[in-house]
């Protein structure tokens, strides 16, 4: 055991025993979308990032007589749209008085150094930043990137690209007679048609499923019957929560969002489909911290960390600030399908 001065009691110089057994409660930080490497990076030299879109359609060539002029190709002009990367910033000030006499755990009698406190707080801010990136990825694979309040729409990519959001598919999982496998094939067909050149032989489909959707899917009569008696039958036994199953080439993931079931969460009876390995289907622009002179006109990077010192002569504090300027873009939001269980 260590000793720490109890400055809040009436006896300001009294000592109390302090036990070192500390249990930290840490919320789950969703990271699935980040680990899939969906978003191809663009390292911009400006906060404004230009994105070119061009619809390439194919048409049949009519037959013609010898000597007749060939049919002329009329190129479709590319549309250039400009978007500003958003600004994410968070900081924390470490005051010297906060550290006076504080004992660092688990060491006995050792005052916690400012550098360790700065490292700890920077780590907390980076955790919050990574959660924010995942929140934006989560929005992008659904076609809408939201702010931290979960309501303010930063980018509605359906509106930006001038397309209608595809209608929600009813999987009818409450009906034992539903051909669930055909539903899956229809989803893949629709996504491939909407891909317009970004689908490759290695492209696969992921589906983020809510708890009820996932449970109804794996327990559906057709799914269970078609796997019985095959080597895949074992995949339906001892299925864990927040696991995955592949059906007709679609990887259904029982998605675990944040523990509050609201910050990052899939509706319990819903599922969201998106492509993985589709060439250029998702982009992320990283803009520079051009509000600070050292970074003007430099290539952007994922985040910037600053450590500021008290220059007043009193040396009372150090401050950590972290900045990031991302722009998460789905280039083919018409591929991003959604469905409900029933």
RAQUI-V448343 format. One record per residue. RES is the residue in one letter. SS is DSSP state (hx for helix, st for strand, lp for the rest). PHI is phi in whole degrees, -180 to 180 (* if undefined). D_LAST is the distance of its C-alpha to the last C-alpha in Angstrom with 2 decimals. Layout:
# RAQUI-V448343
res=RES ss=SS phi=PHI d_last=D_LAST
res=RES ss=SS phi=PHI d_last=D_LAST
This chain:
# RAQUI-V448343
res=X ss=lp phi=* d_last=58.02
res=X ss=st phi=-114 d_last=58.90
res=X ss=st phi=-114 d_last=60.37
res=X ss=st phi=-137 d_last=59.07
res=X ss=st phi=-69 d_last=60.94
res=X ss=lp phi=-92 d_last=59.41
res=X ss=lp phi=-83 d_last=60.30
res=X ss=lp phi=-96 d_last=58.18
res=X ss=lp phi=-85 d_last=60.17
res=X ss=lp phi=-62 d_last=63.45
res=X ss=lp phi=-88 d_last=65.30
res=X ss=lp phi=-63 d_last=64.31
res=X ss=lp phi=-105 d_last=66.10
res=X ss=lp phi=-70 d_last=64.88
res=X ss=st phi=-116 d_last=63.00
res=X ss=st phi=-122 d_last=59.93
res=X ss=st phi=-76 d_last=58.55
res=X ss=st phi=-131 d_last=55.38
res=X ss=lp phi=-85 d_last=53.23
res=X ss=lp phi=-90 d_last=51.74
res=X ss=lp phi=-70 d_last=48.59
res=X ss=lp phi=-124 d_last=45.86
res=X ss=lp phi=-118 d_last=42.11
res=X ss=lp phi=-91 d_last=40.07
res=X ss=lp phi=-96 d_last=36.45
res=X ss=lp phi=-118 d_last=34.68
res=X ss=lp phi=-69 d_last=31.11
res=X ss=lp phi=-66 d_last=28.97
res=X ss=lp phi=-110 d_last=29.44
res=X ss=lp phi=-59 d_last=26.63
res=X ss=lp phi=-139 d_last=28.40
res=X ss=hx phi=-55 d_last=26.06
res=X ss=hx phi=-65 d_last=26.10
res=X ss=hx phi=-67 d_last=29.84
res=X ss=hx phi=-75 d_last=30.48
res=X ss=lp phi=-79 d_last=28.78
res=X ss=lp phi=54 d_last=31.52
res=X ss=lp phi=-69 d_last=29.24
res=X ss=lp phi=-96 d_last=31.52
res=X ss=st phi=-77 d_last=34.86
res=X ss=st phi=-79 d_last=37.50
res=X ss=st phi=-122 d_last=39.75
res=X ss=st phi=-99 d_last=42.78
res=X ss=lp phi=-89 d_last=43.99
res=X ss=lp phi=-98 d_last=47.40
res=X ss=lp phi=-141 d_last=46.10
res=X ss=lp phi=-68 d_last=43.51
res=X ss=st phi=-93 d_last=42.60
res=X ss=st phi=-116 d_last=40.75
res=X ss=st phi=-92 d_last=40.76
res=X ss=st phi=-125 d_last=37.93
res=X ss=st phi=-99 d_last=38.57
res=X ss=st phi=-120 d_last=35.87
res=X ss=lp phi=-148 d_last=36.73
res=X ss=lp phi=-87 d_last=34.70
res=X ss=lp phi=-101 d_last=36.25
res=X ss=lp phi=-105 d_last=35.51
res=X ss=lp phi=-110 d_last=37.15
res=X ss=lp phi=-140 d_last=38.90
res=X ss=lp phi=-74 d_last=40.92
res=X ss=lp phi=-99 d_last=44.72
res=X ss=lp phi=-71 d_last=46.67
res=X ss=lp phi=-69 d_last=49.75
res=X ss=lp phi=-148 d_last=53.12
res=X ss=lp phi=-79 d_last=56.83
res=X ss=lp phi=-57 d_last=59.16
res=X ss=lp phi=88 d_last=60.55
res=X ss=lp phi=-72 d_last=57.83
res=X ss=lp phi=-66 d_last=56.31
res=X ss=lp phi=-68 d_last=53.01
res=X ss=lp phi=-63 d_last=49.90
res=X ss=lp phi=-86 d_last=49.63
res=X ss=lp phi=-80 d_last=46.71
res=X ss=lp phi=-103 d_last=45.65
res=X ss=lp phi=-67 d_last=44.10
res=X ss=lp phi=-84 d_last=41.20
res=X ss=lp phi=-67 d_last=42.38
res=X ss=lp phi=-75 d_last=40.58
res=X ss=st phi=-100 d_last=39.34
res=X ss=st phi=-102 d_last=40.40
res=X ss=st phi=-122 d_last=38.49
res=X ss=st phi=-115 d_last=39.76
res=X ss=st phi=-132 d_last=37.80
res=X ss=st phi=-94 d_last=39.24
res=X ss=lp phi=-63 d_last=38.16
res=X ss=lp phi=-81 d_last=37.15
res=X ss=lp phi=-110 d_last=39.45
res=X ss=st phi=-116 d_last=38.49
res=X ss=st phi=-147 d_last=41.35
res=X ss=st phi=-150 d_last=41.95
res=X ss=st phi=-145 d_last=45.24
res=X ss=st phi=-156 d_last=47.04
res=X ss=st phi=-105 d_last=50.70
res=X ss=st phi=-103 d_last=52.53
res=X ss=st phi=-91 d_last=55.57
res=X ss=hx phi=-58 d_last=58.52
res=X ss=hx phi=-66 d_last=58.84
res=X ss=hx phi=-67 d_last=55.38
res=X ss=hx phi=-99 d_last=56.70
res=X ss=lp phi=-64 d_last=60.11
res=X ss=lp phi=76 d_last=60.58
res=X ss=lp phi=-78 d_last=56.96
res=X ss=st phi=-90 d_last=56.83
res=X ss=lp phi=-79 d_last=54.55
res=X ss=lp phi=-89 d_last=52.47
res=X ss=lp phi=-95 d_last=53.21
res=X ss=lp phi=-69 d_last=56.81
res=X ss=lp phi=-80 d_last=59.53
res=X ss=lp phi=59 d_last=61.60
res=X ss=lp phi=-115 d_last=60.25
res=X ss=st phi=-71 d_last=59.47
res=X ss=lp phi=-71 d_last=56.29
res=X ss=lp phi=-83 d_last=57.21
res=X ss=hx phi=-60 d_last=55.91
res=X ss=hx phi=-61 d_last=54.76
res=X ss=hx phi=-69 d_last=52.44
res=X ss=hx phi=-64 d_last=50.96
res=X ss=hx phi=-61 d_last=50.44
res=X ss=hx phi=-62 d_last=48.71
res=X ss=hx phi=-62 d_last=46.42
res=X ss=hx phi=-70 d_last=45.42
res=X ss=hx phi=-62 d_last=44.97
res=X ss=hx phi=-61 d_last=42.60
res=X ss=hx phi=-65 d_last=40.52
res=X ss=hx phi=-67 d_last=40.41
res=X ss=hx phi=-63 d_last=39.46
res=X ss=hx phi=-59 d_last=36.56
res=X ss=hx phi=-64 d_last=35.36
res=X ss=hx phi=-66 d_last=35.92
res=X ss=hx phi=-65 d_last=33.94
res=X ss=hx phi=-64 d_last=31.01
res=X ss=hx phi=-65 d_last=31.32
res=X ss=hx phi=-60 d_last=31.37
res=X ss=hx phi=-64 d_last=28.18
res=X ss=hx phi=-61 d_last=26.58
res=X ss=hx phi=-73 d_last=27.79
res=X ss=hx phi=-62 d_last=26.62
res=X ss=hx phi=-59 d_last=23.14
res=X ss=hx phi=-70 d_last=23.30
res=X ss=hx phi=-64 d_last=24.88
res=X ss=lp phi=-74 d_last=22.20
res=X ss=lp phi=-111 d_last=19.84
res=X ss=lp phi=92 d_last=22.58
res=X ss=st phi=-139 d_last=23.79
res=X ss=st phi=-98 d_last=26.38
res=X ss=st phi=-107 d_last=26.69
res=X ss=lp phi=-78 d_last=29.72
res=X ss=lp phi=-63 d_last=30.01
res=X ss=lp phi=-76 d_last=28.93
res=X ss=lp phi=75 d_last=25.38
res=X ss=lp phi=-124 d_last=25.77
res=X ss=lp phi=-71 d_last=28.67
res=X ss=st phi=-86 d_last=27.70
res=X ss=st phi=-79 d_last=30.45
res=X ss=st phi=-144 d_last=29.27
res=X ss=st phi=-100 d_last=26.57
res=X ss=hx phi=-73 d_last=27.00
res=X ss=hx phi=-66 d_last=25.17
res=X ss=hx phi=-68 d_last=27.83
res=X ss=hx phi=-61 d_last=30.58
res=X ss=hx phi=-92 d_last=30.07
res=X ss=lp phi=69 d_last=29.45
res=X ss=lp phi=-128 d_last=26.14
res=X ss=lp phi=-88 d_last=22.84
res=X ss=lp phi=-69 d_last=19.77
res=X ss=lp phi=-59 d_last=17.46
res=X ss=lp phi=-66 d_last=14.40
res=X ss=lp phi=-70 d_last=11.00
res=X ss=st phi=-91 d_last=9.35
res=X ss=st phi=-96 d_last=5.94
res=X ss=lp phi=-80 d_last=6.11
res=X ss=lp phi=51 d_last=4.52
res=X ss=lp phi=-73 d_last=5.78
res=X ss=lp phi=-81 d_last=6.02
res=X ss=lp phi=-106 d_last=8.44
res=X ss=lp phi=-62 d_last=11.68
res=X ss=lp phi=-86 d_last=13.00
res=X ss=lp phi=-62 d_last=10.77
res=X ss=lp phi=-85 d_last=13.35
res=X ss=hx phi=-66 d_last=11.95
res=X ss=hx phi=-65 d_last=15.48
res=X ss=hx phi=-66 d_last=15.74
res=X ss=hx phi=-57 d_last=12.71
res=X ss=hx phi=-65 d_last=14.78
res=X ss=hx phi=-64 d_last=17.93
res=X ss=hx phi=-64 d_last=16.74
res=X ss=hx phi=-62 d_last=15.96
res=X ss=hx phi=-64 d_last=19.44
res=X ss=hx phi=-60 d_last=21.07
res=X ss=hx phi=-63 d_last=19.90
res=X ss=hx phi=-67 d_last=21.11
res=X ss=hx phi=-66 d_last=24.37
res=X ss=hx phi=-66 d_last=25.08
res=X ss=hx phi=-81 d_last=24.64
res=X ss=hx phi=-66 d_last=26.83
res=X ss=lp phi=51 d_last=30.07
res=X ss=lp phi=100 d_last=32.35
res=X ss=lp phi=-92 d_last=30.92
res=X ss=lp phi=-76 d_last=29.21
res=X ss=lp phi=-125 d_last=31.59
res=X ss=lp phi=-58 d_last=31.81
res=X ss=lp phi=-94 d_last=31.03
res=X ss=lp phi=-68 d_last=27.90
res=X ss=st phi=-132 d_last=24.81
res=X ss=st phi=-113 d_last=21.23
res=X ss=st phi=-110 d_last=19.92
res=X ss=st phi=-136 d_last=16.44
res=X ss=st phi=-90 d_last=16.28
res=X ss=st phi=-111 d_last=13.32
res=X ss=lp phi=-71 d_last=12.70
res=X ss=hx phi=-60 d_last=13.48
res=X ss=hx phi=-65 d_last=10.27
res=X ss=hx phi=-58 d_last=8.68
res=X ss=hx phi=-62 d_last=12.12
res=X ss=hx phi=-64 d_last=12.59
res=X ss=hx phi=-67 d_last=9.62
res=X ss=hx phi=-67 d_last=10.86
res=X ss=hx phi=-71 d_last=14.45
res=X ss=lp phi=-97 d_last=14.03
res=X ss=lp phi=-66 d_last=12.26
res=X ss=hx phi=-56 d_last=14.93
res=X ss=hx phi=-64 d_last=15.66
res=X ss=hx phi=-65 d_last=16.18
res=X ss=hx phi=-68 d_last=18.41
res=X ss=hx phi=-67 d_last=20.32
res=X ss=hx phi=-74 d_last=21.18
res=X ss=hx phi=-99 d_last=22.65
res=X ss=lp phi=-64 d_last=24.60
res=X ss=lp phi=79 d_last=28.24
res=X ss=lp phi=-119 d_last=28.17
res=X ss=hx phi=-65 d_last=29.44
res=X ss=hx phi=-83 d_last=25.91
res=X ss=hx phi=-60 d_last=25.14
res=X ss=hx phi=-63 d_last=26.55
res=X ss=hx phi=-69 d_last=23.90
res=X ss=hx phi=-97 d_last=21.40
res=X ss=lp phi=-100 d_last=23.97
res=X ss=lp phi=54 d_last=24.55
res=X ss=lp phi=-71 d_last=21.75
res=X ss=lp phi=-91 d_last=22.53
res=X ss=lp phi=-65 d_last=20.55
res=X ss=lp phi=62 d_last=20.67
res=X ss=lp phi=-107 d_last=21.41
res=X ss=st phi=-144 d_last=20.19
res=X ss=st phi=-148 d_last=19.54
res=X ss=st phi=-104 d_last=20.20
res=X ss=st phi=-133 d_last=18.27
res=X ss=lp phi=51 d_last=19.73
res=X ss=lp phi=79 d_last=21.72
res=X ss=st phi=-106 d_last=19.01
res=X ss=st phi=-90 d_last=19.71
res=X ss=st phi=-88 d_last=16.65
res=X ss=st phi=-109 d_last=18.18
res=X ss=st phi=-73 d_last=16.97
res=X ss=lp phi=-73 d_last=18.53
res=X ss=lp phi=-102 d_last=20.99
res=X ss=lp phi=-91 d_last=21.93
res=X ss=lp phi=-76 d_last=24.59
res=X ss=lp phi=-66 d_last=25.11
res=X ss=lp phi=-82 d_last=24.60
res=X ss=lp phi=58 d_last=20.88
res=X ss=lp phi=-143 d_last=21.64
res=X ss=lp phi=-60 d_last=24.36
res=X ss=lp phi=-130 d_last=22.46
res=X ss=lp phi=-158 d_last=18.88
res=X ss=lp phi=-97 d_last=15.36
res=X ss=lp phi=-54 d_last=12.68
res=X ss=lp phi=-59 d_last=11.48
res=X ss=lp phi=-105 d_last=7.74
res=X ss=st phi=-114 d_last=9.15
res=X ss=st phi=-148 d_last=11.36
res=X ss=st phi=-125 d_last=14.49
res=X ss=st phi=-104 d_last=16.50
res=X ss=st phi=-153 d_last=20.29
res=X ss=st phi=-86 d_last=23.36
res=X ss=st phi=-120 d_last=25.99
res=X ss=lp phi=83 d_last=29.47
res=X ss=lp phi=-88 d_last=29.10
res=X ss=lp phi=-61 d_last=32.58
res=X ss=lp phi=75 d_last=32.80
res=X ss=lp phi=-69 d_last=29.09
res=X ss=st phi=-134 d_last=29.60
res=X ss=st phi=-129 d_last=32.87
res=X ss=st phi=-132 d_last=34.25
res=X ss=st phi=-92 d_last=37.47
res=X ss=st phi=-112 d_last=39.82
res=X ss=lp phi=-96 d_last=42.42
res=X ss=lp phi=-79 d_last=45.79
res=X ss=lp phi=-83 d_last=46.90
res=X ss=lp phi=-73 d_last=49.17
res=X ss=lp phi=-76 d_last=49.78
res=X ss=lp phi=-115 d_last=52.16
res=X ss=hx phi=-54 d_last=55.23
res=X ss=hx phi=-62 d_last=55.19
res=X ss=hx phi=-110 d_last=51.84
res=X ss=lp phi=-63 d_last=52.52
res=X ss=lp phi=68 d_last=51.93
res=X ss=lp phi=-86 d_last=50.93
res=X ss=lp phi=-64 d_last=47.86
res=X ss=lp phi=-68 d_last=44.88
res=X ss=lp phi=-141 d_last=43.54
res=X ss=lp phi=-60 d_last=40.57
res=X ss=lp phi=-157 d_last=42.31
res=X ss=st phi=-127 d_last=45.76
res=X ss=st phi=-114 d_last=47.33
res=X ss=st phi=-121 d_last=50.34
res=X ss=st phi=-121 d_last=52.68
res=X ss=st phi=-106 d_last=54.89
res=X ss=st phi=-114 d_last=58.08
res=X ss=lp phi=-72 d_last=59.93
res=X ss=lp phi=-99 d_last=62.87
res=X ss=lp phi=-77 d_last=64.56
res=X ss=lp phi=100 d_last=66.96
res=X ss=lp phi=-88 d_last=65.52
res=X ss=lp phi=52 d_last=62.97
res=X ss=lp phi=-88 d_last=60.65
res=X ss=st phi=-154 d_last=57.26
res=X ss=st phi=-127 d_last=55.27
res=X ss=st phi=-131 d_last=51.99
res=X ss=st phi=-106 d_last=49.08
res=X ss=st phi=-135 d_last=46.96
res=X ss=st phi=-126 d_last=44.17
res=X ss=st phi=-128 d_last=42.97
res=X ss=st phi=-149 d_last=40.39
res=X ss=lp phi=-133 d_last=39.67
res=X ss=st phi=-96 d_last=36.48
res=X ss=st phi=-143 d_last=34.54
res=X ss=st phi=-94 d_last=31.19
res=X ss=st phi=-127 d_last=30.34
res=X ss=st phi=-93 d_last=27.56
res=X ss=lp phi=-83 d_last=29.55
res=X ss=lp phi=-132 d_last=26.69
res=X ss=hx phi=-63 d_last=23.76
res=X ss=hx phi=-66 d_last=22.44
res=X ss=hx phi=-81 d_last=21.60
res=X ss=lp phi=-87 d_last=19.31
res=X ss=lp phi=-93 d_last=15.78
res=X ss=st phi=-137 d_last=12.56
res=X ss=st phi=-150 d_last=8.88
res=X ss=st phi=-123 d_last=5.65
res=X ss=lp phi=-71 d_last=3.82
res=X ss=lp phi=-157 d_last=0.00
